[in-house]
Amino acid sequence: MHIDILTLFPEMFPGYLNESILKRAQEMGKLSIALHNIRNYAAGKHRVTDEPPYGGGGGMVLKPEPIFAAVESLVSSSQSPLPIILLSPQGRPFTQTVAQELTRQEKLVLLCGRYEGVDERVRQHLVTDEISIGDFVLTGGELAAMVLVDAVTRLLPGVLGAAGAAETDSHATGLLEGPHYTKPAEFHGWAVPDVLRSGHAANIARWRREGALRRTWQRRPDLLLTAELSEADKAFLAQLAEEEVAAMNKKSADQN
Ligand SMILES: C[S@@+](CC[C@H](N)C(=O)[O-])C[C@H]1O[C@@H](n2cnc3c(N)ncnc32)[C@H](O)[C@@H]1O
């Protein structure tokens, strides 16, 4: 996958993008990233990229001309239509499903807003998608772009070391992932569950599945409405519900 990132602050990216999995993905040829400074596409001696909003009000707005020029330079060198994604708190929510959907693209263009955002004509006539990484407002789209690049890259086939590692991640299965343990087998008197050291693959798989169900039940029960559940999963959830009712009954009996 190739990703072009349009930003006023390209120097914010290299530290994050050139470490760990993202670095490896680039070395493996699975990912390439080109950073483009929007300022380089602004006309005039001062290369102005933003102006105050028409109608008054605080802040500055990114001008359309440099952004159109930057995107057009990429589009003209591309054979096929490019997805041009504006990072925006007003965009569709970024989820694991959206990350998975984006892995199907060979190329992406990410546009990072700043200040009050971009001139509305950029939204209306240039971008093909708007994505938000959450219901909060960042100072600029750069962090959001890095979040998107990270989440998409780890889903590209072959990027993660362990085969299938991303498949059991939280949200990939529609559930949260259950607990993990590593060495030592005992720490401060807290032991790793025996089943994980038993070597019994089927029991370990069931324990992990139930751990995921329990954690989702406790923290994000809304996800259970859409997750794919087997009959065994449903029976386990029914058992959790019974346990909860029993615990509530005991608590109220203890209080009386
Ligand atoms: C200060 S914000 C502008 C917010 C804008 N005035 C509004 O209320 O919608 C500047 C830029 O940060 C980026 N940004 C802020 N929050 C974001 C979010 N939750 N997801 C993605 N990008 C975000 C966008 O590129 C945005 O243009």
The ligand as an SDF file (V2000), in Angstrom:
LIG
                    3D

 27 29  0  0  0  0  0  0  0  0999 V2000
   -8.8710   22.1470   15.6210 C   0  0  0  0  0  0  0  0  0  0  0  0
   -9.3910   20.9730   14.4380 S   0  0  0  0  0  0  0  0  0  0  0  0
  -10.7060   21.8120   13.6420 C   0  0  0  0  0  0  0  0  0  0  0  0
  -12.0400   21.4760   14.2130 C   0  0  0  0  0  0  0  0  0  0  0  0
  -13.1740   22.1810   13.4910 C   0  0  0  0  0  0  0  0  0  0  0  0
  -13.1790   23.5640   13.7950 N   0  0  0  0  0  0  0  0  0  0  0  0
  -14.4970   21.5630   13.9060 C   0  0  0  0  0  0  0  0  0  0  0  0
  -15.0590   22.0230   14.8780 O   0  0  0  0  0  0  0  0  0  0  0  0
  -14.9430   20.5710   13.2890 O   0  0  0  0  0  0  0  0  0  0  0  0
   -8.1140   21.0120   13.2710 C   0  0  0  0  0  0  0  0  0  0  0  0
   -7.9240   19.7560   12.4600 C   0  0  0  0  0  0  0  0  0  0  0  0
   -7.5960   18.6820   13.3110 O   0  0  0  0  0  0  0  0  0  0  0  0
   -8.0310   17.4640   12.7440 C   0  0  0  0  0  0  0  0  0  0  0  0
   -8.8560   16.7660   13.7420 N   0  0  0  0  0  0  0  0  0  0  0  0
   -9.2860   17.2610   14.9160 C   0  0  0  0  0  0  0  0  0  0  0  0
   -9.9880   16.3630   15.6030 N   0  0  0  0  0  0  0  0  0  0  0  0
  -10.0030   15.2450   14.8690 C   0  0  0  0  0  0  0  0  0  0  0  0
  -10.5910   13.9690   15.0380 C   0  0  0  0  0  0  0  0  0  0  0  0
  -11.2990   13.6590   16.1120 N   0  0  0  0  0  0  0  0  0  0  0  0
  -10.4020   13.0480   14.0750 N   0  0  0  0  0  0  0  0  0  0  0  0
   -9.7040   13.3370   12.9590 C   0  0  0  0  0  0  0  0  0  0  0  0
   -9.1280   14.5550   12.7320 N   0  0  0  0  0  0  0  0  0  0  0  0
   -9.2770   15.4910   13.6680 C   0  0  0  0  0  0  0  0  0  0  0  0
   -8.8010   17.8150   11.4800 C   0  0  0  0  0  0  0  0  0  0  0  0
   -7.9570   17.6240   10.3620 O   0  0  0  0  0  0  0  0  0  0  0  0
   -9.1230   19.2820   11.6920 C   0  0  0  0  0  0  0  0  0  0  0  0
   -9.2660   19.9840   10.4760 O   0  0  0  0  0  0  0  0  0  0  0  0
  1  2  1  0
  2  3  1  0
  2 10  1  0
  3  4  1  0
  4  5  1  0
  5  6  1  0
  5  7  1  0
  7  8  2  0
  7  9  1  0
 10 11  1  0
 11 12  1  0
 11 26  1  0
 12 13  1  0
 13 14  1  0
 13 24  1  0
 14 15  1  0
 14 23  1  0
 15 16  2  0
 16 17  1  0
 17 18  1  0
 17 23  2  0
 18 19  1  0
 18 20  2  0
 20 21  1  0
 21 22  2  0
 22 23  1  0
 24 25  1  0
 24 26  1  0
 26 27  1  0
M  CHG  2   2   1   9  -1
M  END
$$$$
